[in-house]
Amino acid sequence: MRTDVLGVGFDDLTLEEAAAAGAALVEAGGFHYAVTPNPEFLLAAKHNPAFRQALLGADLVLADGVGVVYSAKILGRPLKGKVPGIDFAQRLLAWMARHGKRLFLLGAKPGVAELAAANLKDAHPGLIVCGTHDGYFREDGPVVEEIRAAAADVVFVCLGAPKQELWMVEHGPATGAHLMVGLGGSLDVFAGVVERAPEGFQKLGLEWLYRLVKEPKRIGRMAKLPLVLVQAAGARLRGK
């Protein structure tokens, strides 16, 4: 049973439980995909039926950020905590390195995925990165074939929402991968192009504030956090 937060059902898992669930999906065979909705996703899904269905159809739906966690609490359906996509990815990578699983990185600007691959292999000795491709492609077919030819077990799809979720749904099964994970701008962080907030900010749930200070142009996106909380409060009052 998933926890409904403004129309999107979340898996109520700790970070470690989520990583174990991701590993189980890889081992299960077949195709699976995971999504990491934040408050922006919740608002966009209300006006984009295809995006909403992609979120609802995912095998793993993780609460990326405090906005989702606070909204769930306001609704009277508290989650165990946030499961940031980038932290989930790191736990999954550690497991992959131990078990010889193959990773493909898709997204970001040219050259970023390659740099991310090098850093991830340094961080996780034994990790197999079987391929990379930037996010600036016009035809899907060649990318799908590249992933299939690489025999990837896991693909990190970093194309931004909702493109990455819709891409996973439409093209994921044809790649032969067992698990795709939508991870937005994570490749930039893995590559060192974008600095993640210090651990203290992360623990306090203030990573958004750190990013706003670093990138003031994000203020429009950050403004969606209180809007989601207001919507959650309204839904609670209406008994939804």
Secondary structure, DSSP 8 states (H G I E B T S, - for coil): --EEETTEEE----HHHHHHHHHHHHHH-S-EEEE---HHHHHHHHH-HHHHHHHHT-SEE---SHHHHHHHHHTT---S----HHHHHHHHHHHHHHHT-EEEEEESSTTHHHHHHHHHHHHSTT-EEEEEE-S--S-HHHHHHHHHHTT-SEEEEES-TTHHHHHHHHHHHHHT-SEEEE-TTHHHHHHTSS----HHHHHTT-HHHHHHHH-GGGHHHHTHHHHHHHHHHHHHHTT-
